[in-house]
């Protein structure tokens, strides 16, 4: 296997990885990938890291573990961060007009029969989105600059969007693979490797394909990777179709209890025109309504445990 390709670490990466292992690992024994943990864009929760916070978070994440769905048990451990850095793109601006900065983490996973399915889920693009668990000491309102005020996140005041600016990182707990991250750009970074080991960003290649007015030449490596990416996208689309059908069935079952007067045909018609996010919201609404009408059954509903945490702890 070639260093820098197929998740094989470079010599420098392997040296850093062995700083966390009990025995010296060989390059073929570990799989490496890069994840964009968070950035300075306003996220779905109307929160935003400052550039300074991202720079201070980088060393805090080194050595931290990667888990699944923020389940903080050893059973969910999947990867470990061996290096992290804040990267600023001077050619790109955030929605607020600031230079775009993101926190990149280099991670490793030991190769074994048990981890191969997880590694394949990353390679195939199925497991991609991530979120972070960390603690900050300061959050201020974007409208008035105060730590506590009457402004509501997500609302606009005098043409200015209200969101909380997170700063003063105190600790980093973990990063987690999730289905829907709060930060839209958080996830595994996909890169191409050409014949001379020169890495090309996928977005750059796709932009060239979209804007080309005439013939466009790709290297053999780029063409091969584009074909593989198309294959992965098709597989993800199939997985998305299965997830959508599972959501539809959940809506039909919970809806039959919550609002039986609607009927299966009407529910199917409603579901057909909804996005996945809207289907998730409707399924959740019907489920809660159904739970109020009848006892919860394992065949129909999944119990959720409540969770509390300190005001300074955030999952982004």
C-alpha positions, -999 to +999 in steps of 0.1 A: +000+000+000+011+035-008+016+061+020-010+089+016-035+066-002-061+042+010-058+055+046-021+044+049-002+068+072+030+087+061+062+082+081+055+114+100+019+105+108+030+070+120+055+086+144+027+107+159+004+077+161+030+056+179+031+083+206-004+070+217+001+032+212+016+007+237+036-010+210+050+004+178+025+000+150+034-006+114+019+015+086-002-014+073-017-019+107-035+014+109-060+034+089-058+072+089-084+099+079-089+136+083-121+150+098-133+186+098-146+188+133-161+223+134-157+258+118-166+295+123-199+293+103-232+298+122-245+263+127-280+248+128-283+256+165-274+292+157-241+290+175-207+299+161-171+293+172-147+322+170-115+318+151-096+321+183-117+294+199-109+270+170-071+277+173-073+270+211-094+238+206-068+222+182-044+211+209-072+202+233-085+176+208-051+158+203-054+124+220-092+125+222-113+096+211-138+093+183-171+076+192-205+069+178-236+091+185-219+107+215-223+074+234-196+078+260-187+041+265-156+021+256-179+001+233-184+031+211-147+040+207-137+039+170-108+062+165-083+086+181-070+120+171-032+121+168-029+157+154-051+187+150-049+222+135-070+253+127-069+260+090-079+294+075-089+296+038-081+332+027-100+328-005-133+319+012-156+339+034-182+329+059-218+340+057-208+368+080-180+379+057-151+366+079-122+345+066-134+308+068-116+288+094-121+251+103-106+227+128-091+197+111-082+165+131-060+137+118-073+104+132-063+067+132-081+034+135-063+001+140-069-023+112-085-056+122-114-079+113-136-060+138-128-025+124-129-033+087-167-026+085-162+008+102-133+016+078-154+006+048-182+028+060-158+058+059-143+048+025-178+043+010-190+077+023-217+062+045-202+073+078-191+109+072-207+135+093-193+143+128-200+166+157-179+175+187-183+176+225-164+204+242-167+230+270-164+267+266-163+294+292-178+322+272-207+327+248-219+361+237-249+374+217-241+385+182-266+413+184-256+430+217-224+413+227-237+404+261-233+369+277-270+370+288-298+390+272-334+389+259-324+382+223-335+348+209-312+327+188-323+324+152-344+356+152-334+388+134-332+422+151-328+453+130-316+431+101-290+413+123-292+376+129-290+365+166-266+337+173-242+328+202-205+332+197-186+304+215-152+313+229-128+305+257-125+267+252-119+249+285-118+213+274-125+189+245-142+156+253-146+137+220-158+138+185-186+116+173-200+102+141-236+113+138-264+113+112-271+150+113-244+173+127-252+208+140-224+222+118-232+217+082-195+213+070-184+190+098-173+156+085-146+134+070-126+153+045-125+136+011-094+140-010-081+125-043-046+112-048-030+115-082-002+095-098+025+118-082+008+116-048-005+152-052-037+155-033-066+174-050-097+185-031-129+168-044-147+201-044-120+216-067-124+187-092-162+189-092-160+227-097-138+222-127-163+196-141-193+220-135-177+251-150-159+236-180-173+250-212-156+225-234-133+195-230-117+188-196-087+165-190-084+146-158-054+125-147-058+087-146-060+090-108-086+117-108-107+099-133-105+067-113-115+085-081-144+103-098-158+069-109-154+056-074-171+086-059-200+082-083-203+046-072-202+057-035-229+084-041-252+058-057-247+035-027-255+064-004-286+072-024-298+036-020-292+039+017-311+072+018-341+055+000-341+028+026-340+053+055-368+074+039-390+043+036-383+034+073-394+069+083-425+066+062-434+033+079-428+049+113-452+078+103-478+054+091-477+034+123-476+063+148-501+083+127-526+054+128-526+058+166-522+095+169-547+106+142-565+075+129-590+097+110-563+106+085-562+071+069-532+053+054-538+067+019-538+103+031-507+097+052-489+082+022-498+113+001-486+136+029-453+118+032-446+118-005-442+155-007-420+159+024-382+162+028-363+138+050-360+165+077-397+172+076-405+134+077-383+132+108-402+160+125-436+145+116-425+111+128-414+126+161-446+146+165-468+115+157-448+094+180-452+118+210-489+121+203-493+083+201-474+078+233-499+101+251-528+080+238-515+045+246-487+028+265-453+025+246-447-008+229-413-021+218-427-028+183-437+008+177-415+031+197-380+035+210-375+048+246-352+078+249-334+086+281-332+122+292-298+138+297-287+170+315-254+188+313-237+219+326-244+252+308-208+253+296-209+219+278-218+220+241-223+193+215-218+210+181 
